[in-house]
Amino acid sequence: MAGISETVVRALVPYVGATVADTCVRATAISIGKSFDILTTEDLPALEERARRLLAPLLPKATIDRVVAEFRGGVL
């Protein structure tokens, strides 16, 4: 099973590309004092918030909700 970081990156890639998706998750991890490899389900609110801010200028809210639901579903 993929880790949380990989699951979130995979959900974001179709919308922002691999580099931006990876950077988003890594930056979120750093901002909460963790590394990419050790994010846990407790970190999902921070990941969700960052993903929503990243996607807001690009996608309608309903699409963003689906992306977030996809990565939450892949993790929980």
VMD Tcl script that builds the backbone (N, CA, C; Angstrom):
set m [mol new atoms 228]
animate dup $m
set s [atomselect $m all]
$s set {name element resname resid chain x y z} {
  {N N MET 1 A 0.840 -1.187 0.000}
  {CA C MET 1 A 0.000 0.000 0.000}
  {C C MET 1 A 0.877 1.240 0.000}
  {N N ALA 2 A 0.491 2.206 -0.805}
  {CA C ALA 2 A 1.246 3.457 -0.892}
  {C C ALA 2 A 1.067 4.254 0.401}
  {N N GLY 3 A 2.091 5.018 0.731}
  {CA C GLY 3 A 2.012 5.874 1.902}
  {C C GLY 3 A 1.108 7.065 1.644}
  {N N ILE 4 A 0.837 7.801 2.690}
  {CA C ILE 4 A -0.035 8.967 2.591}
  {C C ILE 4 A 0.510 9.971 1.586}
  {N N SER 5 A 1.787 10.247 1.663}
  {CA C SER 5 A 2.384 11.225 0.753}
  {C C SER 5 A 2.179 10.832 -0.699}
  {N N GLU 6 A 2.456 9.574 -1.017}
  {CA C GLU 6 A 2.319 9.100 -2.397}
  {C C GLU 6 A 0.868 9.139 -2.861}
  {N N THR 7 A -0.056 8.836 -1.960}
  {CA C THR 7 A -1.475 8.847 -2.297}
  {C C THR 7 A -1.936 10.262 -2.642}
  {N N VAL 8 A -1.508 11.236 -1.853}
  {CA C VAL 8 A -1.887 12.625 -2.115}
  {C C VAL 8 A -1.245 13.111 -3.408}
  {N N VAL 9 A 0.015 12.808 -3.605}
  {CA C VAL 9 A 0.696 13.209 -4.841}
  {C C VAL 9 A -0.042 12.627 -6.046}
  {N N ARG 10 A -0.368 11.354 -5.985}
  {CA C ARG 10 A -1.043 10.684 -7.101}
  {C C ARG 10 A -2.391 11.353 -7.416}
  {N N ALA 11 A -3.115 11.801 -6.392}
  {CA C ALA 11 A -4.402 12.463 -6.610}
  {C C ALA 11 A -4.226 13.840 -7.243}
  {N N LEU 12 A -3.129 14.521 -6.935}
  {CA C LEU 12 A -2.895 15.877 -7.449}
  {C C LEU 12 A -2.289 15.900 -8.853}
  {N N VAL 13 A -1.530 14.882 -9.211}
  {CA C VAL 13 A -0.779 14.872 -10.474}
  {C C VAL 13 A -1.614 15.211 -11.710}
  {N N PRO 14 A -2.805 14.662 -11.882}
  {CA C PRO 14 A -3.543 14.987 -13.110}
  {C C PRO 14 A -3.889 16.468 -13.258}
  {N N TYR 15 A -3.870 17.191 -12.164}
  {CA C TYR 15 A -4.287 18.591 -12.189}
  {C C TYR 15 A -3.133 19.577 -12.201}
  {N N VAL 16 A -2.018 19.214 -11.562}
  {CA C VAL 16 A -0.899 20.169 -11.468}
  {C C VAL 16 A 0.439 19.596 -11.915}
  {N N GLY 17 A 0.466 18.335 -12.297}
  {CA C GLY 17 A 1.717 17.712 -12.727}
  {C C GLY 17 A 2.489 17.134 -11.554}
  {N N ALA 18 A 3.425 16.258 -11.891}
  {CA C ALA 18 A 4.170 15.521 -10.868}
  {C C ALA 18 A 5.050 16.412 -10.003}
  {N N THR 19 A 5.729 17.352 -10.613}
  {CA C THR 19 A 6.653 18.195 -9.849}
  {C C THR 19 A 5.920 19.067 -8.849}
  {N N VAL 20 A 4.853 19.721 -9.285}
  {CA C VAL 20 A 4.094 20.603 -8.384}
  {C C VAL 20 A 3.400 19.787 -7.295}
  {N N ALA 21 A 2.845 18.644 -7.655}
  {CA C ALA 21 A 2.177 17.800 -6.662}
  {C C ALA 21 A 3.158 17.356 -5.582}
  {N N ASP 22 A 4.324 16.884 -6.003}
  {CA C ASP 22 A 5.350 16.447 -5.062}
  {C C ASP 22 A 5.813 17.607 -4.184}
  {N N THR 23 A 6.032 18.755 -4.780}
  {CA C THR 23 A 6.473 19.935 -4.031}
  {C C THR 23 A 5.424 20.362 -3.022}
  {N N CYS 24 A 4.168 20.298 -3.388}
  {CA C CYS 24 A 3.081 20.658 -2.476}
  {C C CYS 24 A 3.109 19.786 -1.229}
  {N N VAL 25 A 3.232 18.497 -1.418}
  {CA C VAL 25 A 3.233 17.569 -0.272}
  {C C VAL 25 A 4.508 17.742 0.554}
  {N N ARG 26 A 5.635 17.881 -0.097}
  {CA C ARG 26 A 6.890 18.068 0.642}
  {C C ARG 26 A 6.875 19.388 1.436}
  {N N ALA 27 A 6.364 20.451 0.834}
  {CA C ALA 27 A 6.291 21.741 1.530}
  {C C ALA 27 A 5.342 21.669 2.722}
  {N N THR 28 A 4.255 20.956 2.549}
  {CA C THR 28 A 3.327 20.779 3.667}
  {C C THR 28 A 4.005 20.032 4.808}
  {N N ALA 29 A 4.715 18.964 4.470}
  {CA C ALA 29 A 5.425 18.193 5.494}
  {C C ALA 29 A 6.412 19.077 6.252}
  {N N ILE 30 A 7.198 19.834 5.526}
  {CA C ILE 30 A 8.180 20.722 6.167}
  {C C ILE 30 A 7.487 21.740 7.064}
  {N N SER 31 A 6.354 22.288 6.585}
  {CA C SER 31 A 5.661 23.325 7.352}
  {C C SER 31 A 5.106 22.811 8.681}
  {N N ILE 32 A 4.900 21.499 8.781}
  {CA C ILE 32 A 4.414 20.933 10.043}
  {C C ILE 32 A 5.511 20.167 10.785}
  {N N GLY 33 A 6.743 20.360 10.340}
  {CA C GLY 33 A 7.886 19.794 11.054}
  {C C GLY 33 A 8.117 18.315 10.814}
  {N N LYS 34 A 7.698 17.834 9.660}
  {CA C LYS 34 A 7.880 16.416 9.341}
  {C C LYS 34 A 8.576 16.288 7.992}
  {N N SER 35 A 8.819 15.040 7.603}
  {CA C SER 35 A 9.360 14.803 6.274}
  {C C SER 35 A 8.305 14.085 5.436}
  {N N PHE 36 A 8.516 14.086 4.152}
  {CA C PHE 36 A 7.612 13.482 3.179}
  {C C PHE 36 A 7.264 12.042 3.557}
  {N N ASP 37 A 8.236 11.308 4.035}
  {CA C ASP 37 A 8.070 9.878 4.287}
  {C C ASP 37 A 7.346 9.522 5.579}
  {N N ILE 38 A 7.163 10.485 6.472}
  {CA C ILE 38 A 6.574 10.128 7.770}
  {C C ILE 38 A 5.242 10.819 8.044}
  {N N LEU 39 A 4.577 11.315 7.012}
  {CA C LEU 39 A 3.263 11.903 7.222}
  {C C LEU 39 A 2.282 10.814 7.641}
  {N N THR 40 A 1.347 11.184 8.525}
  {CA C THR 40 A 0.360 10.238 9.032}
  {C C THR 40 A -1.044 10.774 8.766}
  {N N THR 41 A -2.035 9.982 9.126}
  {CA C THR 41 A -3.415 10.435 8.940}
  {C C THR 41 A -3.715 11.692 9.757}
  {N N GLU 42 A -2.987 11.914 10.817}
  {CA C GLU 42 A -3.169 13.143 11.602}
  {C C GLU 42 A -2.790 14.388 10.803}
  {N N ASP 43 A -2.001 14.205 9.748}
  {CA C ASP 43 A -1.548 15.322 8.926}
  {C C ASP 43 A -2.497 15.625 7.762}
  {N N LEU 44 A -3.549 14.837 7.620}
  {CA C LEU 44 A -4.471 15.051 6.503}
  {C C LEU 44 A -5.098 16.446 6.479}
  {N N PRO 45 A -5.480 17.026 7.618}
  {CA C PRO 45 A -6.041 18.383 7.543}
  {C C PRO 45 A -5.072 19.401 6.919}
  {N N ALA 46 A -3.798 19.310 7.260}
  {CA C ALA 46 A -2.812 20.226 6.678}
  {C C ALA 46 A -2.643 19.955 5.187}
  {N N LEU 47 A -2.613 18.694 4.804}
  {CA C LEU 47 A -2.487 18.345 3.389}
  {C C LEU 47 A -3.711 18.806 2.610}
  {N N GLU 48 A -4.881 18.623 3.180}
  {CA C GLU 48 A -6.113 19.057 2.520}
  {C C GLU 48 A -6.129 20.572 2.330}
  {N N GLU 49 A -5.770 21.291 3.381}
  {CA C GLU 49 A -5.756 22.754 3.288}
  {C C GLU 49 A -4.802 23.227 2.194}
  {N N ARG 50 A -3.602 22.656 2.155}
  {CA C ARG 50 A -2.612 23.051 1.158}
  {C C ARG 50 A -3.084 22.697 -0.252}
  {N N ALA 51 A -3.664 21.523 -0.406}
  {CA C ALA 51 A -4.163 21.101 -1.724}
  {C C ALA 51 A -5.283 22.024 -2.190}
  {N N ARG 52 A -6.173 22.373 -1.298}
  {CA C ARG 52 A -7.277 23.276 -1.676}
  {C C ARG 52 A -6.741 24.644 -2.111}
  {N N ARG 53 A -5.763 25.161 -1.400}
  {CA C ARG 53 A -5.180 26.460 -1.792}
  {C C ARG 53 A -4.472 26.362 -3.135}
  {N N LEU 54 A -3.769 25.260 -3.363}
  {CA C LEU 54 A -3.060 25.063 -4.626}
  {C C LEU 54 A -4.033 24.972 -5.794}
  {N N LEU 55 A -5.118 24.247 -5.611}
  {CA C LEU 55 A -6.051 23.989 -6.704}
  {C C LEU 55 A -7.093 25.088 -6.910}
  {N N ALA 56 A -7.311 25.940 -5.906}
  {CA C ALA 56 A -8.377 26.945 -5.974}
  {C C ALA 56 A -8.341 27.819 -7.234}
  {N N PRO 57 A -7.173 28.293 -7.668}
  {CA C PRO 57 A -7.177 29.122 -8.879}
  {C C PRO 57 A -7.384 28.316 -10.170}
  {N N LEU 58 A -7.298 27.002 -10.079}
  {CA C LEU 58 A -7.313 26.164 -11.280}
  {C C LEU 58 A -8.619 25.428 -11.526}
  {N N LEU 59 A -9.314 25.052 -10.455}
  {CA C LEU 59 A -10.438 24.133 -10.592}
  {C C LEU 59 A -11.666 24.630 -9.843}
  {N N PRO 60 A -12.852 24.216 -10.301}
  {CA C PRO 60 A -14.065 24.523 -9.541}
  {C C PRO 60 A -14.057 23.788 -8.197}
  {N N LYS 61 A -14.775 24.339 -7.234}
  {CA C LYS 61 A -14.814 23.765 -5.891}
  {C C LYS 61 A -15.253 22.302 -5.905}
  {N N ALA 62 A -16.219 21.955 -6.730}
  {CA C ALA 62 A -16.699 20.564 -6.773}
  {C C ALA 62 A -15.582 19.609 -7.202}
  {N N THR 63 A -14.748 20.027 -8.121}
  {CA C THR 63 A -13.631 19.189 -8.571}
  {C C THR 63 A -12.596 19.062 -7.462}
  {N N ILE 64 A -12.320 20.159 -6.775}
  {CA C ILE 64 A -11.376 20.119 -5.662}
  {C C ILE 64 A -11.892 19.174 -4.578}
  {N N ASP 65 A -13.181 19.238 -4.298}
  {CA C ASP 65 A -13.770 18.329 -3.306}
  {C C ASP 65 A -13.565 16.874 -3.720}
  {N N ARG 66 A -13.688 16.568 -5.014}
  {CA C ARG 66 A -13.470 15.197 -5.493}
  {C C ARG 66 A -12.014 14.773 -5.331}
  {N N VAL 67 A -11.083 15.689 -5.620}
  {CA C VAL 67 A -9.658 15.368 -5.481}
  {C C VAL 67 A -9.339 15.072 -4.017}
  {N N VAL 68 A -9.828 15.909 -3.132}
  {CA C VAL 68 A -9.586 15.707 -1.696}
  {C C VAL 68 A -10.230 14.400 -1.233}
  {N N ALA 69 A -11.450 14.141 -1.693}
  {CA C ALA 69 A -12.118 12.892 -1.322}
  {C C ALA 69 A -11.330 11.687 -1.834}
  {N N GLU 70 A -10.733 11.825 -3.016}
  {CA C GLU 70 A -9.934 10.730 -3.584}
  {C C GLU 70 A -8.739 10.424 -2.690}
  {N N PHE 71 A -7.989 11.449 -2.292}
  {CA C PHE 71 A -6.822 11.118 -1.470}
  {C C PHE 71 A -7.208 10.735 -0.054}
  {N N ARG 72 A -8.274 11.293 0.481}
  {CA C ARG 72 A -8.720 10.863 1.809}
  {C C ARG 72 A -9.185 9.404 1.755}
  {N N GLY 73 A -9.904 9.044 0.696}
  {CA C GLY 73 A -10.378 7.678 0.532}
  {C C GLY 73 A -9.239 6.680 0.355}
  {N N GLY 74 A -8.159 7.135 -0.272}
  {CA C GLY 74 A -7.011 6.264 -0.473}
  {C C GLY 74 A -6.173 6.079 0.772}
  {N N VAL 75 A -6.412 6.924 1.769}
  {CA C VAL 75 A -5.612 6.895 2.991}
  {C C VAL 75 A -6.393 6.305 4.161}
  {N N LEU 76 A -7.640 6.675 4.272}
  {CA C LEU 76 A -8.436 6.234 5.438}
  {C C LEU 76 A -9.070 4.884 5.216}
}
mol reanalyze $m
mol bondsrecalc $m
mol representation Tube
mol addrep $m
